[in-house]
Structure formats: C-alpha cells, structure tokens
C-alpha cells in the first residue's frame, strides 16, 4: 500500500503542475489578446483545451 500511496501523491503533484502551466498559458494568451486589441488586430483563438483553465 505504501507504493500505491506514493504513486498517487506523485501523480497528484504532476497534475497540479500541469494545471498551473495551463493557467499560465491562458494568462499569456489573454495578455496577448489585450495587446492585439489595442493595436486593433484580431485576437488569437483560445484552444478549447484551455477554456476550463480560464480565470475570468
């Protein structure tokens, strides 16, 4: 059972790190889109995979 617990905790940490990276990617896209809007250019499309990580 010790090995299983360690494995689950490791995977949870990996998932948390990936979610953090996805949220960062979403922030970067939103920031870029704000800059594009200032220049009156069309925004970049937000990949559907990132939508759940939006911080609206």
C-alpha positions as CSV (number, residue, x, y, z in Angstrom):
1,X,0.0,0.0,0.0
2,X,2.9,2.3,0.6
3,X,4.0,2.2,-3.1
4,X,0.4,3.0,-4.2
5,X,0.2,6.0,-1.9
6,X,3.5,7.3,-3.2
7,X,2.4,6.8,-6.7
8,X,-1.0,8.6,-6.2
9,X,0.8,11.6,-4.4
10,X,3.3,11.8,-7.2
11,X,0.6,11.9,-9.9
12,X,-1.4,14.5,-7.9
13,X,1.7,16.7,-7.9
14,X,2.2,16.2,-11.6
15,X,-1.4,17.1,-12.3
16,X,-1.2,20.2,-10.2
17,X,1.9,21.3,-12.0
18,X,0.3,20.7,-15.4
19,X,-2.8,22.7,-14.3
20,X,-0.6,25.5,-13.2
21,X,1.1,25.6,-16.6
22,X,-2.3,25.5,-18.4
23,X,-3.5,28.5,-16.3
24,X,-0.2,30.3,-17.1
25,X,-0.8,29.6,-20.8
26,X,-4.3,31.0,-20.6
27,X,-3.0,34.2,-18.9
28,X,-0.4,34.6,-21.6
29,X,-3.0,34.3,-24.4
30,X,-5.3,36.7,-22.7
31,X,-2.5,39.2,-22.2
32,X,-1.5,38.8,-25.9
33,X,-5.1,39.3,-26.9
34,X,-5.4,42.5,-24.9
35,X,-2.3,43.8,-26.7
36,X,-3.7,42.8,-30.1
37,X,-7.0,44.6,-29.2
38,X,-5.0,47.8,-28.5
39,X,-3.5,47.5,-32.0
40,X,-6.9,46.8,-33.4
41,X,-5.9,43.3,-34.6
42,X,-7.9,40.1,-34.4
43,X,-7.3,38.1,-31.2
44,X,-5.7,34.7,-31.1
45,X,-8.0,31.8,-30.8
46,X,-8.1,30.2,-27.4
47,X,-7.7,26.4,-27.7
48,X,-10.7,24.6,-26.3
49,X,-8.4,22.6,-24.1
50,X,-7.5,25.7,-22.2
51,X,-11.0,27.1,-21.6
52,X,-11.6,25.1,-18.4
53,X,-8.5,26.8,-17.0
54,X,-9.7,30.3,-17.7
55,X,-9.5,32.7,-14.7
56,X,-12.4,35.0,-15.7
